[in-house]
């Protein structure tokens, strides 16, 4: 009898869902771990486990004090593979508590495609909490919720937070095709937003959600607006109309005054057919107003920062001397070339431009704490700063190191801290940039809208060194800021990182040569 009872009990236990062994180990060891990197590794060990226990153990970790650990928890939670695995989060969506966890889960729902929570997320578009409203705005776009279009149109033009307006415009871009009557007026209104990031997002959205009403506004802005927005106005007009006019506001204005009453937009299919017929004969467009030009990259921006690598390797000479001689350079040290061009650039800055210079190796050395107007005095001061730039940890440091005096050689200070330099340029503390709070309704403003980043090597020191990690972090920092990052590479090294950095941040990549 006892044996049969034991057998029946074993069958019952086998029928009950068994918690994954990794989850049990996580409960046992996570609290004991003290090092942030080790704790983050413990969190990542839960990836891919289709068990509600993952949601249960990670719910409190989403608000961990360490940003690296909290970011790891968000990443794992967003990838939970089934509604069953995500079921423990249902009470948070229903009750809105814990309040500090709700915006993080809304964000995870958008990133992970959790459609079972779409209804409560849609309701959160009206939340008074900026973070909840921001991530609900992002999520309904990602989840394809066309029912949210009227609310998104209102948020795109009326919300007090810049990040929310940017997110709303982005979601209108995703959902607005075929619903131009709802999305179009809001996108056109967003062209006149006070913030460049919203204007930029609106231009990009109108290239997809094409409406006739945007044409006169874009022409007016070409005539009246100042600064970097000019990079986006002409390409947007071309995408909407497919007309071959150059970047001449007068030509566009004359055409519109004659055509506005009878003009009808071409369909996407008609535009595709026209472009296929022309093949590669489309005119290349470039901004006509060039307030700053650095090493072949032009920008109409009036808020520019130059980030210059002065690590030890910048002391080396370029290999292709003849190439640089043909370009008009007289010295062939990498920093000499950069210094010569940067001095020319500073001299040519318009009086309406505000600028700064950051030199970096292992540490970041700014010329000014913030952007400064390009007046005669500041230009002279900046030029003096540039002339005094020297490679840190170069030949002399190497000789000292060879003599066994590594500590005094400066070699440690002459490495390449790319992550610190980019964080400084974007106005974000390095430690803050590692966590989910980086992409925040309260963290969107930036004094700079264009960064020129020049380096001669891969990252070698800093909080983040792996190029993929740096790309991911910068993408988060810049998600709602929309700062353009141009990259310039000089020397012999693998340049994929520099190319991707520009590509992912709306910039131009220039390879100066070896």
Secondary structure, 3 states (H helix, E strand, C coil): CHHHHHHHHHHHHHHCCCCCHHHHHHHHHCCCCCCHHHHHHHHHCCCCCCCHHHHHHHCHHHHCCCHHHHHHHHHHHHCCCCHHHHHHHHHHHHHCCCHHHHHHHHHHHHHHCCHHHHHHHHHHHHCCCHHHHHHHHHHHHHCCCHHHHHHHHHHHHHCCCHHHHHHHHHHHHHHCCCCHHHHHHHHHHHCCCCCHHHHHHHHHHHCCCCCCCHHHHHHHHHHHCCCCCHHHHHHHHHHHHCCCCCCCHHHHHHHHHHHCCCCCCCCHHHHHHHHHHHCCCCCCCCCCCCCEEECCEEECCCEEEEEEECCHHHHCECCCHHHHHHCCCCCCEHHHHHHHHHHHHHHHCCCCCEEEEEEECCCEEECCCCCEECCHHHHHHHHHHHHCCCCCCCHHHHHHHHCCCHHHHCHHHHCCCHHHHHHHHHCCCCCHHHCHHHCCCCCCCCCCCEEEEEECCCCCCCCCCCHHHHHHHHHHHCCCCCCEEEEEEECCCCCHHHHHHHHHCCCCEEEEEC
